[in-house]
Amino acid sequence: MSAGPIRKPAKLGGTFLAGAKGRLLPASVPLRFFGAAVAFHALAWLALLAGAADWAQWRGGLGWPLAALHLVTLGTLLSSAIGASLQLLPVATRQPVRSPRVAAALWWVYVPGVATLALGMGLAHPTLLALGAAAVVAALVAWAALLGLNLLGARGMPGVVLHGWGALAALALLAASALALVALWLGHPLLDRDAARALHLAAGVFGTMGLLAFGLSYVLLPMFALSGVPDERLQLASGASALAAVALAAVAAFDVAPLALRGAALAAGALALALHLKLMHHALATGMRRDLGRAQQLMRVGWGALALALAVALLQLAAPALGLDAGRLGRLFVVLAVGGWLLSFLFGVLQRILPFLASMHAARGQPRPPTPSALTRERPLAWHFAAHLVALALLAAAVLADSAWLAGAAALAGGVGAVAFGLFYLGVWQRLRHSLATPPPATAARG
């Protein structure tokens, strides 16, 4: 009696961690980027509070609402993406960072650049904005070079690599559209304002950040849940659909068959999300650790908000025929995509990544290193979870009602959540420092 074909066992997520200690950067490199992300998160809510009175009249021009948006996108989201990619991708692809010195120097250019750019936006000072934008773009070029070298040397992980290259291509469009907008504010238009803004949104939110969020999920979720690596064919299919969505939206930004191409982009984006959620559900359902607590709940909030954002974008396309306010729907779309999806998903991931990385660094020279749970303060995370959801709900209501006081209330609630998450981050950092400062117990003398 012949045996059936033997299935190759699925690779377990996290197996790339074998020998990872030798590929770790100094703890200060990724943790500085994550710390900047936490600080910019608090500053974003403060900027929104400062601009709450102008919320109802704001239509995307210079001012504190625009500064708040970029403190989230560049400050919180992209700072976290840089920190995570510098550390986790080299570990996952089993190769060291090509230039640790460049990786460490990036922070000193990027973070002051984001702060300067946001201040220039808030004060409506184009020259200050341009100086900040130049520093940010220079740092992103260096980061793209490091990321590209890592992707070139990667073996396996085709889905993650596809998303990585797609994110880098979108980053080029993001930088080009950003420079076009800065030139416009300086009085030297290179692109039409609406085209530059539409390209900036597609390349930034769904291109660079969206593709990184999807791609890194195929490394992080199996590692957190201790599950098998998601089906690589479906990873590639989801990635191809996401890339098609970004490309179609980018072409539509130049007013080329805008209704047809945006509709096609939404269809491709919905397909990418459906395939991605199928892979994520399987990873969480089959893992040895099936309940990730608040982190998992925040990720699910993020995925739900993305689905809602796509529905709102579809409604925005039909707004003229339905007699709806397309501008208000556009602002709601940004709240759902940036705050609801990317920010919720990021904080779900960060509350797992930070203790995990700290635990890996603390393990050096320690016979019994602290576990991630021992480095985690749960109460600040509970406060952050509640405040984050309240802030998102109030912000969506502020958009629908064009209400300045609802926007201010959202900023206050978000500020409470930002402080709470900051306390969690400081707790991880302090416990890591304490662990590194504690000498390992002396080895018993041999008789």
N, C-alpha and C positions, 0 to 999 in steps of 0.2 A: 504494500500500500504506500503510494508515494505521498510525501508530505507536500503541503501547499507551499506557495512562494513565501519566503521569509521576509517579513517587512523590516526595513531598516528602522531601528528605534529613533524616535524624534529626539533631536538635540535638546537638552534641557537648557532653558534660559538661565544665564548666569555662569555657564561653564567657561566663558571667556575670562572669568575672574581668576582662573588658575594662573599663578605667577604674576598677578596684577600689581603687587607691591613694587616690583621693579619698574613699572611703567607709570607710577604716580608722580605727578608734579608736586612741588612743595605745597603743603596745605594752604598756604596764604594765597596762592594764585587763584584757584577756583573760588575759595571762600571770600576773597575780596570782591569778585564779580557778583557773587550771590549777596554779599553785604550791600553792595551798591544798589542792586535790584531792590532789596528791602527798603533802603533809604529813599530811593526814587519813588517807590510806591507811596510812602507817606507824603513826600513832596507833591505828588500828583494830586492827592486829595486836597492838600493845602492850596494848590494852584486853582483847583476847581472851586473851592470855597471863596478864594479871592475874586474869581470871575463869575460867581453865581448870579450877580445882579445883571450881567450881560448875557446870561444863558439864553433867554427867549429870543434875543435879537442876533445871536451869533450864527453866522452862516459859513464858517470855515476860514475866516480871516485871522490876522494876527490878534493876539490877546491871550488872556490867561486860560480860557477853555482850550485853545490850541496847544498851549504849553502843557496843560494837564494831560492831554492826549499823547503828546510825545514823551512826557516823563514816564508814561505807562509803556508805550511801544518801544522806544529806544532805551529808556532807562531801566524799566523792570523786565520786559519780555526779552529784549535783545541782549541785555547784560547777562541774564540767566542763560540764554542760548549760547553765548560765547563761553561762559564758565563751564557749562555742561559739556559742550563739544570739545573744548580743550582737554578735559580730563576723561570723559567717558568714552569718546570715540577712539582715542589711542588705546585705552584699556580693552575695548570691545574688538578692535582690529588687531590686537596683539603687536603693536608697534609703538615705540616711544614718540613723544612730541619732537618734531624735527629741530625746533629751536626753543628750549625753555626760556631763554633770556628774552626773546621776542614776545613769547606768551606772557611773561611777567610784565614787560614794558607796555603792553597793550592797554592795561588798566589806566596807566598814568596819562595816556593820550585820550582814550575813549571817554572815561568818566568825566573829567573836566570839560571835554567837548560837549557832551550831552547837557551838562549843567549850564554852560555858556549859551548853547543853542536855545534851551528852554527859557532862560532869562531874556534872551533877545526876542523870543516870541511873546512872552508875557508883557514886556515893556514896549512891544512894537518898535524895536530898534534893529533895523535890517542889517547894519554893519556888525553888531554884536552877534546876530543870528548867523551871518555869513562866516564869521571866525569860528563859531562853534561847529557849523556844518562842515567846514574844511577839516577840522580836527577829527570829527566823527567819521567822515569818509576816508581819511587817511588810515585811521585805525581799522576800519572795516576792510580796506584793501589788504592790510597785513594779516588780519584774521582769515580772510578768504584764501590767502596764499597758504597759511598753515593748514586750513581745513582741506584745501585742494590736494596738498602733498599727502595728507593722511588718507584721503579717498583714493588717490592713485596707488598707494601701497596696500590697500585693503584686499583681503582674500576672502571670498565668500560674501555673505551678507548682501546679496544683490539688491534686495528691496531697500535696505538702509542706504546703500551707496547711490541708488537712483534718486532717492529723496534728497540726499546730500548735494548731488550735482544740480538737481533742479533748484534747490534753495540758493545755491551759488549763482546760477543763471538769473534767478529772480532778484538776487542782491544787486547785480549789475544794473537791472532796470530800476530798482529802488533808488540806487545812488544817482542814476541819470535823471530820474524824475525829481528827486530832492534838489539837485543842483539847478534844474530848470525852474522850480518853484522859488528857490532863493534868488535866482537871477531876476525873476518876475518881481519879487519884492524890492529888489535893488533898482528896478526901473529898466532892466534890459531883458525883455521877454525872449525866450528861446522856443517855448511851446505855448500853445493856447492854455489858459488857466484851467479850464474844465478837463482838457485832455491830460495835463500834467497831474491834476488831483486824482483823476480816475486811474491813471497808470500807477500812481504812488500807492493808492489803496490796494489795488489788485496785487502788485508786486510785493508790498510789505506785509499785509495781513495774511493773504492766502498763499503768496509765493514763498517768501523767505521764512516767516514765522510758521505758517501753516504746514509747509512741507517738512520743516524741522520737527514740529510737534508730532506729525504723523510718523516720520522716519525714526526718531528717537524712541517713540512708543514701542517699536518692535524690539528694542533693546531693553527698555526700562520695565515695561509691564511684565514680560516673562521673568525678569530678574526679581521683581517685587513679589510676584505670585508663585514663583518657583514652578513655572509651567514650561512646556515645550516651546521651541521657537515657532512663531506663527508661519503658516504655509507661505513659502516664498513666492509661489506663483500668484497667489492673491495679493501679496505685498506689491508685486510688480504691476498687477492690474490696477490696484488702487492708486499707486503712484503715477501710472500712465494717465489715468483719468484725471487726477489732480493737476498734473502738468498741462493736460489739454485744457482744463478749466481756466488755469492762469493765463495760458497763451491766448485763448479766445477772448478773455476779458481784457487782456492787454491790447489786442488789435481793436476791439470795440471801443477802447478809450479814445481812439483817433477818429471816432464817428464813422467807422466803416461798418455798414449794416448793423447799427448798434442793437436794435431789438432782437434780431435773429441771433447775433453772436452772443449777446448776453444771456439770451434764453438757452442757447447751446452750452454756454459756460456753466449755468446753473444746473443743467441736466448732468453734465460731466462731473461737477462738484458733488451733486447728490449721489451719483454712482460711487465716486471715490469714498464718500463718507459711509455709505452702506457697506461696502467691502471692508473698510477699516473697522467699523463697529463689529462686523462678523468676526474678524480676527481678534479684536480685543475681548469680545464676549467669550470666545473659545479659550483664550489665554486665562481669563479670570475664572471661568467655570471648571477648567481642568487642572488648575494649579494646586499644589500641595498647601498653599496658603491662599484661601479663597476669600477671606474678608480682610480688606485693607483699610477698614474703618473710614474715618473722615476723608482720607486721601482718595479713596475710591468714590465716595459720594461727590467730592468736588470734581473729579474727572467726569462722572456721569452728568453733573450739572453742565460742565463744559460741552460735552457732546450734544446734550439736549439744546443748549443755547445755539450751537452751530446749526442744528437742524432748523430751529426757529429763524435764525438769521437768513438762511437760504429761502425759507418761505416768505419772509418779509421782503427780500430782494425780488422774488417773483411778483409779489404784490406791487412793489414799486414800479416794475415794468408795465403793469396794467393800470397804474394810478390815473393817467389821463382819461382812460375810458371809463373808469369807475368813479371819477370825480374826487379822488383822494389827494392829499397833500404829499407829493413825491418827496419834497425836502424833509418833511418830518419823518417819513418812512426811512429815508436815507440815514438820518441821525439815529433812529432806532436800530437800524441795521448795524451801524458802527458800535453802538453800546452792546448789542448782542454778540457781535463777532469779536470785539476786542476785550470788553469786560466780562461778558458772559462765557464765551468759549475760551479764548487764549489765557486770560488771567485766572479763571477758575481752574483750568487744567494745569497751568503752571504751578499754582499753590498746592494743588493735590500732589504733584510730582516733587516739589521742593521739600515738603514736610517728610518725604521718604528719602530723597537724595542727600539732604544735609546730614542727618544722623548716620546714614550709610557711609558717606565719604569720611566723616569724622571718625567713625569706627575703624575704617581701613587704615587711616593715618595713625590712630592710637594703637593699632596692633603691632606697630614696629617695635621690636625689642621687648614686647610684653607677653608673658606666658598666658595671661588671662585678660585680654583686652576687653574694654567695655562694649556691650552690645548696642546696636542702634537704639533700642528701646530705653536703655539706661542713659542715653544722651538726650532723650526727648522729654520736654515739658508738655504735658497734655493740656493743662488748663488754658494756657495762651492760645493753643490751637482751637480749643472749643470756642473761646471768645472770638477768634478770627473768623471761624466758620459762620457763626451767627451774624456777625457784623457785615461780613462780605455779602451774604445773601440779602440782608436788609438794604445795603447800599445799592446793589444791582437793581432791586425792585424799585427803590425810590428814584434811581436815575432813569429807569425806563418810564416811570410815571411822569418825571420831570419833562422828558421828551414829548410824551403824548399830550401833556397839559401846557407845554411851554411855560413852566413854572419855575421862577427863580428860587422861591423858598424851598421847593422840593429838591432842586439841585443842591442848595445849601445843606439841607438835611441829609442828602445822599453823601455829600462830602464829609459831614461830621461822622456819620456811621462808618464810612470807609476809613476815615482817620482812626477811629477806635480799632477797627480790624488791622490796620497797618501797624499801630503801636503793639497790638497783641502779637502779631507775627514777628515783629522786631524783637520782642521779649523771648519768643521761641528761638530765633536765630542767635541772640546773645547767649541764651542758655546752652545751646550746642557748642558755641565757640568757647565759652568759659569752661565747660566740662572737658572739652578736648584739650585745652591748655593745661588744665589740672592733671589730666591723664598723662600728657607728655612730660610734665614736670615731675611726676612721681616716678622715682627710680624703680626698676624691676627688683623683686626680691632676690637677695643674694643666693646663689646656688650653694647648696649644702656641700661642705668639703667632703671629699672622698676619703674613706678610711683605708 
